[in-house]
Amino acid sequence: MIRFLLVVILISQPLAGFGMEPNPSSPVPETSSLFSMGIRGYQKLFSPVLDSKCYMQPSCSVYGSQALSEYGPWLGLLMTIDRLFHEANEDQTSPLVRQGNTLKLYDPPRANVWWK
């Protein structure tokens, strides 16, 4: 079952750009999947109310948007779920970056590409 799921995920990915590192200077393209609409809804409705206390750069919702747009809906969703689970021990592997007056852990989607 797991092999079948992995094959479906890999087949559903577009071949152009698969496994390539994204260009950080290019803007993140908007995607129209249900997952990305959910993330945009969270960013517009809940994120302003909850205030930004995230110690990661990019935040999990921005990470999810980038992963979905760069790697497609299924692999992007898996990468986002993985980020939510491993962010607690990210201080052991991620470098610190300065954002304003605070230091944050830098963990972009391209740092979590495990198939390379």
C-alpha positions as CSV (number, residue, x, y, z in Angstrom):
1,M,0.0,0.0,0.0
2,I,2.8,2.4,0.9
3,R,4.6,1.6,-2.4
4,F,1.5,2.3,-4.3
5,L,1.0,5.6,-2.5
6,L,4.5,6.6,-3.2
7,V,4.2,5.7,-6.9
8,V,1.0,7.7,-7.2
9,I,2.6,10.7,-5.6
10,L,5.7,10.6,-7.8
11,I,3.6,10.1,-11.0
12,S,1.3,13.0,-10.1
13,Q,4.3,15.4,-10.1
14,P,5.1,17.4,-13.2
15,L,8.3,16.3,-14.8
16,A,9.5,19.8,-15.6
17,G,11.3,21.1,-12.6
18,F,10.9,18.0,-10.5
19,G,13.7,17.7,-8.1
20,M,15.2,21.0,-9.1
21,E,16.0,23.7,-6.6
22,P,13.7,26.7,-6.8
23,N,15.1,30.1,-7.7
24,P,14.8,32.1,-4.5
25,S,14.7,35.4,-6.4
26,S,11.7,34.4,-8.4
27,P,8.2,35.1,-6.9
28,V,6.2,32.2,-5.7
29,P,3.5,31.5,-8.3
30,E,0.0,31.2,-7.1
31,T,-1.5,27.8,-7.2
32,S,-5.2,26.9,-7.3
33,S,-5.3,23.6,-5.4
34,L,-7.5,23.1,-2.5
35,F,-4.5,22.9,-0.2
36,S,-3.2,26.3,-1.2
37,M,-6.6,27.8,-0.9
38,G,-6.7,26.5,2.7
39,I,-3.3,28.0,3.4
40,R,-4.3,31.4,2.0
41,G,-7.4,31.3,4.1
42,Y,-5.4,30.6,7.2
43,Q,-3.0,33.4,6.3
44,K,-5.8,35.9,5.9
45,L,-8.2,34.9,8.7
46,F,-6.2,33.3,11.5
47,S,-2.6,34.5,11.1
48,P,-3.3,38.2,11.8
49,V,-5.3,37.2,15.0
50,L,-2.7,34.8,16.3
51,D,0.2,37.2,15.8
52,S,3.5,36.1,14.4
53,K,5.4,34.2,17.1
54,C,6.9,31.7,14.7
55,Y,10.6,31.0,15.2
56,M,11.1,29.6,11.7
57,Q,11.9,31.4,8.5
58,P,9.8,31.0,6.4
59,S,6.8,30.5,8.6
60,C,4.9,27.2,8.2
61,S,2.2,28.7,6.1
62,V,4.6,30.4,3.8
63,Y,6.6,27.1,3.7
64,G,3.5,25.2,2.8
65,S,2.7,27.7,0.0
66,Q,6.2,27.4,-1.4
67,A,6.2,23.6,-1.2
68,L,2.9,23.4,-2.9
69,S,3.8,25.7,-5.8
70,E,7.3,24.2,-6.3
71,Y,6.6,20.5,-5.9
72,G,2.9,20.1,-6.6
73,P,-0.1,19.4,-4.4
74,W,0.7,15.9,-3.1
75,L,4.4,16.2,-2.5
76,G,4.0,19.7,-1.3
77,L,1.4,18.5,1.2
78,L,3.7,15.8,2.5
79,M,6.6,18.2,2.8
80,T,4.3,20.6,4.8
81,I,3.1,17.9,7.1
82,D,6.7,16.8,7.6
83,R,7.7,20.4,8.5
84,L,4.9,20.6,11.1
85,F,6.2,17.4,12.7
86,H,10.0,18.1,12.6
87,E,10.0,21.8,13.5
88,A,10.4,21.1,17.2
89,N,14.0,19.7,16.7
90,E,14.9,22.0,13.8
91,D,17.3,24.0,16.1
92,Q,19.8,21.1,15.7
93,T,20.2,21.3,12.0
94,S,19.0,24.7,10.7
95,P,21.1,27.9,10.6
96,L,20.0,31.1,12.3
97,V,19.1,34.1,10.2
98,R,18.3,37.6,11.5
99,Q,14.8,39.0,10.7
100,G,14.5,42.5,12.2
101,N,15.6,42.3,15.8
102,T,15.0,38.5,16.2
103,L,16.9,35.4,15.2
104,K,15.0,32.7,13.4
105,L,15.8,29.2,12.1
106,Y,16.1,29.1,8.3
107,D,14.4,26.0,6.8
108,P,13.1,26.6,3.2
109,P,11.4,23.8,1.3
110,R,14.5,23.1,-0.9
111,A,16.4,22.2,2.3
112,N,14.0,19.3,2.8
113,V,14.1,17.7,-0.6
114,W,14.8,14.1,0.5
115,W,14.8,12.4,-2.9
116,K,18.0,14.0,-4.1
